[in-house]
């Protein structure tokens, strides 16, 4: 009897796991294998062409990275855009989520409007904003001219002084909807009885926000922060569709540098080492955030 039950249980488990085998195979081929091949290539000198000779260079590619000023400047630009996204973008997303959570009129319409930019193609968004920021026929300069502010008109994406800020603004405009949706979901999961009890005690909106909303939203803040960092540090499509890294190197970010190493200089080994270093940076930042979040939970 027991043997029959064990066989039935084993058969049931094998049947269940067989459904995920195709997904595991695809994951192994396109993720695990490619990662190890990328890691292997980072120690090679290779142009990536089929049949080309790969030369083992050891840590030379990694040594070159630490000497590559343009690479680290691109990391700094991505970090700067990420900082703006973490602060301004997520602040706006939280404020809008708080307003919608209060049940304002037309909240469904606001949800649709706020979530529309993130679901649009990055290339499409880039082309639209390229037209708005155009120095000759752009909509922004047209508005400035209408209000007799011609002295502020410029080629916003072609001027080294404004190009990076313009890219950051476009990215934040596109990305705040994700934070809005996640913040709103977190706010709506808070038990309303907590706010009702605070109302009975005569608490105003600020004490309720500080002592109820903020502590219960800490896990949501962590999730939004991690997604913001990972998404912003890997920004690529907006830059390709607007500045292509220019003017000069003023809007270059890590992903554009990696692509250039692959397609521009045909140095796949160096591009692989850049990708590994960049991945390690993202991993360290994410793990640091999780560590700080866990410490905050313990203190609470």
N, C-alpha and C positions, 0 to 999 in steps of 0.2 A: 504493500500500500504506500509506504513512504517512498520507495524507489519510484513508483509511478508518479507520485506528486512531485518529486524532484525533477523527473524527466519533463513533466508538464511545465514546471517553473522555468527550467533551462530553455525549453523550446519557446516559451513565451518571451523570455529575455532576448534570445537570439532573434526572434521575429521582430521585436521592438527595435533592437539595435540595427537590424538590417535596413531599416528605413533611413537611418542617418549615415550609413556607409557611403552613399554617393556624395553627400555633402562633405564628409571627412576626406574623401579622395580628392575632391576639387580643392578643398582647403589645403591639403598637403601639397598638391601640385603648384597652385598659384600663390601660396603664402609661405609655407615652410620651406619648400625646395628653393623658391626664388630668394628667400632671405639668406639661406646658407650659400647660394651661388653668388649673391651680392657681397656677402662677407668674404668669400674666396676672391672675388674680383678686386676687392679693396686692397689686396696685397700684390696685385698684378699691374703691369703696364699693358694696356690693351686698347685697340681702337674700336672694339665691339663688332667688327665685320666678320662674317662667317668665313672660317678657314684662316683667319689671321693668327699670327703667332702671339701668344701671351707670355710675357717675361715676368718672372717673379722678382719683385723689388722690395719685399719685406715691408718695413714700416715707412718707407720713403714717402708714400702718398700722404700718410698721416702727418709726417713731419712738414711736408709742403703746406698742408692745411693751416698749421699753426703759424706759418710764415705768410699766408695769403691775406693781405690786408683787405682786399675787396670782399673776400668771403666773410670775414668777421664784421665788416661794415654792413653787409647785407643782413647778417644775423641781428645786428643792432637795430636796423630799420624795422625788421619784423617784430622785434621786441618792443620797439616804440609804438608801432601800430597796435600791438597786443595790449600794451598798457592803456592806450586810449580806449580800446574796446572793453577792457575789464572795468574801467571807471565810467567813462561817459556813456558808452553804449548800454552797459548793463544797468546803470543808474536810470536812464530813460526807460528801459524795458521794465524795471521794477516799479517806477512811478506810474506808468501806463497800466501795468497789471493791477496795482492797488486801486486805481480809479475804476477799472472795469469790474474788479471784484466787489466793489461797493454797489454794483447793480445800477449803473447809470443808464439813462435811456439810450437805446440803440446799441447796446453792448455787443450784440451779434455782428452788427455791421463793423464795429471797431475791431473785433476779433479777425474778421476776414481781411480788412484793410491792413492791419498790422502784420498779419502773417503772409501777405502777398509777396513782399520783396524776397524773403528767403527761398520761396519755391520757384522763383524765376531763374532762368539760366544766367550764370555769371557773365557769360560772353554778351548776352543781350543787355544786361544791366550796364556792363562796361561801355558798350557802344552808345547807349542812351546818354550816359553821363559824359562820354567823350564829346558828344554833340553839345550838351549843356555847357561844358567847360571850354569849348572851342574858342580860340582867341579871336577869330575873324567873324564867325557866324553863330557863336554860342548864345544860348538863351540867357545865361547869367550876365554876360557883358551887355546884352540887350536891355535887361532890366536895370542894370547900373546906369546905363546911358539915359534911360527914361527918367531916372531920378537925379539926373545931372551929377552923377558920381563917376565920370569918365576916368578920373585919375586912378581909380581902383581897377579899371579894366586891364586884363592881361591874358596871356595864354596860360591858363591855370595848370594844365598838365605838361606844358613844355617849359615852364619857368622852374629852374632848380630851387627857388625859394618857396614855391607853393605846391610843387608836384606831389611830394610825399604827403602833405596835409590833405590834398584833394583825394588821393588814393585812400587815405585813412577815413575820410568822411564818407566816401562811396561804400567802403567796406562796412562801416558802422550803420549806414542807412540800410544796407542789405541785411545785416546780421541781427539787428535788435529784435526782430520778430521771433527768432528762436528763443531768446531769453524771455521775451514777453509770454510766450506760450508756456514755458516751463515754470516761470514764476507764478503765473495765474493758476496753473494746476496745483502748485504747492500751497498757494493761499486758499484755494477752495477745499483743500484737504484738512485745513485747520478746523477743529471742532468749534462751531459757532457758540456753543454754551460757555466757552471760556470768555468770549467777548461779552456775552450777556451777563455773566457773573461780574465782570469788571465794570459794566454799566451800572449794576446794582450798587457797587462800591463807590460809584461816582467818578470813575477814572475817565480822563479825557483821551483823545485819539493818540497823543504822544506816549503816555505810559503804556497804553495797550500795544502800541507798535513796538516799543522797546522791550517790554517784559513778556509779551505773548508772541507777536509776529516774528520778530528777529530770532529768538532762540529756536523756535520751531522750524524756521526756514533755513537754518544753517546747512543741513544736508543738501538742500536745493541750491544754495549759494555755491557750495563746493562743486556740484555737478555742472552748473552753468559756467563756473570759472574754468574748470577743466576743458569743457567743450569749447569755450571761447579761446583759450590758449592754443589748443590743438588746431582749431579751425583757422585762427588768425595767423599763427606761425607758418601754416602751410598755404597761405594765400598765393594764388597763381593766376587763375583765369581772369580776374579783374585787371591785373597788371598787363597780361598779354593783350587784352582787348583795348587797353587805353594807352599806356606809355611804352610797353615792351621793355621795361627796365630803365628807360631814359627819363629825362635827358642825361646823357653820360651814364653814370651808375647810380643816379640819385633815387631811383625807385627799385633798384635791384633787391631781391629778397632771396633767402636760401634756395627755394625751389627753382627760381629762374637761373641761379648760378649753377645748380646741379644739371639742369637741362642744357645750359650753354656748354658745360664741360663735356656732356655727351655728344651733342649735335654740332656745336661750334668748333671745338678743338679735338673732337673724336678721342677724348681721353676717358674711356669708360672706367678704368681703374681708379682714377682720381675722383670721378663722379660718384663711384660706389663708396669710396671712403668719406666723401662729403655727406652722402646719405646716411652712413652709419653714425658719423659724428652728430649730425642733426637729429637722428632718432634718439641717441643717447641724451642729448640736451632736452628733448621733449619728455623723455622718460623721467629724468631727474626732476624737472619742474612739476610733472604730474604727481610723482611720489612725494615730493615735498609738500604739495597742497594737501594730499591725503593725510600725511603725517600731522600737519598743523591742524587739520580738521578733527582728527581723532583726539589730539591733545585738548582742543577746545571742548569736545564732547565730555571728556573726562573731568575737566574743570567745572563744567556745568553740573 
